[in-house]
Amino acid sequence: MVRAKYQDVLDLGEKLNIAEGNVEEVNGQLKVWGTAATQYEKNLIWDKIKEIGGEEPTDIMADIKVADESVYARHTVSSGETLGKIAKQYYGEPGKYQKIFEANTDILKNPDMIHPGQELVIPNL
């Protein structure tokens, strides 16, 4: 029953390729654990848990670790994207595009010139 309630969380975990993932249902509580690639992916899992179960759900216990804590996320540029759009996606504020630019000066020379296929580091703030 609880597993069905949180199926969207489990599906998201599969989509994000959460490593060493496992799920158990014990006495009406769902226990979920695994390792997300980045903090951003961990946050996506927690956001989905809260969307379904509220701010402090008691019917799920999740232990999600982060494999790479040196970055917030990694992003592959798609056609039509700008650093401002990418900053809005990860930070909620397009004006933080400079943080992304500064973290990627090894591959970016101009914040207005990004190309599809480039893999950008999204730094921790």
C-alpha positions in Angstrom: 0.0 0.0 0.0 2.7 2.5 1.0 4.9 1.3 -1.9 2.1 2.2 -4.4 1.7 5.7 -2.8 5.4 6.4 -3.4 5.7 4.7 -6.8 6.5 8.0 -8.4 9.5 8.4 -6.1 10.7 4.9 -7.0 10.2 5.6 -10.7 12.2 8.8 -10.4 15.0 6.9 -8.6 15.2 4.5 -11.6 15.2 7.4 -14.1 18.0 9.1 -12.2 20.0 5.8 -12.0 20.2 5.9 -8.2 23.1 3.5 -7.4 22.8 0.8 -4.8 19.1 1.5 -4.5 16.9 -0.7 -2.4 13.4 -0.5 -1.1 11.7 -2.4 1.7 8.2 -2.1 3.2 8.2 -2.8 6.9 5.2 -2.4 9.2 3.5 0.1 6.9 6.7 2.2 6.4 8.6 2.3 3.2 12.4 2.3 3.6 14.3 3.6 0.6 18.1 4.0 0.2 20.7 4.5 -2.4 23.3 6.9 -3.8 22.5 9.8 -6.1 25.1 11.1 -8.4 24.8 14.7 -7.2 23.1 16.8 -4.6 20.7 18.1 -7.2 19.4 14.5 -7.9 19.1 13.9 -4.1 17.1 17.1 -3.8 14.8 15.9 -6.7 14.1 12.7 -4.8 13.3 14.5 -1.6 11.1 17.1 -3.4 9.1 14.2 -4.8 8.8 12.5 -1.4 7.5 15.8 0.1 5.1 16.3 -2.8 3.5 13.0 -2.1 3.8 12.7 1.7 4.0 16.3 3.0 6.9 18.1 4.6 7.6 15.5 7.3 6.1 12.2 6.1 6.1 9.4 8.7 5.3 6.5 6.3 8.7 6.7 4.4 12.3 6.7 5.6 14.8 7.6 3.0 18.6 7.5 3.3 20.0 8.9 0.1 23.7 9.5 -0.1 25.6 11.7 -2.7 28.4 10.2 -4.8 30.0 13.5 -5.9 29.7 16.3 -3.3 32.2 18.5 -5.2 29.5 19.8 -7.5 25.8 20.5 -7.2 25.0 18.9 -10.6 26.3 18.2 -14.0 24.3 19.4 -17.0 24.6 18.6 -20.7 23.6 21.6 -22.8 20.6 21.2 -25.1 19.8 23.3 -28.1 18.3 26.7 -27.3 19.5 26.8 -23.7 21.3 29.7 -22.1 23.3 29.9 -18.9 20.5 32.0 -17.5 17.9 29.2 -18.2 20.2 26.7 -16.8 20.8 28.8 -13.6 17.0 29.2 -13.2 16.6 25.4 -13.5 19.2 24.6 -10.8 19.1 27.7 -8.5 15.7 29.2 -9.2 17.5 32.5 -10.3 18.7 33.2 -13.8 21.0 35.9 -12.5 23.3 33.2 -11.0 24.5 32.2 -14.4 27.9 33.8 -13.6 28.5 31.1 -11.0 28.0 28.5 -13.7 30.2 30.4 -16.1 33.0 30.8 -13.5 33.0 27.1 -12.8 33.4 26.2 -16.5 36.0 28.7 -17.8 38.0 25.7 -18.9 35.5 25.1 -21.7 33.6 28.4 -21.8 35.2 31.7 -22.9 32.0 33.8 -23.1 28.9 33.3 -21.0 26.8 34.0 -24.1 28.3 31.2 -26.1 27.4 27.7 -25.0 26.8 24.8 -27.4 24.6 21.7 -27.4 26.5 18.7 -26.0 28.8 20.6 -23.7 28.8 19.1 -20.2 28.8 21.9 -17.6 29.6 21.7 -13.9 26.8 23.3 -11.8 28.7 24.4 -8.7 27.5 24.3 -5.1 26.5 27.8 -3.9 
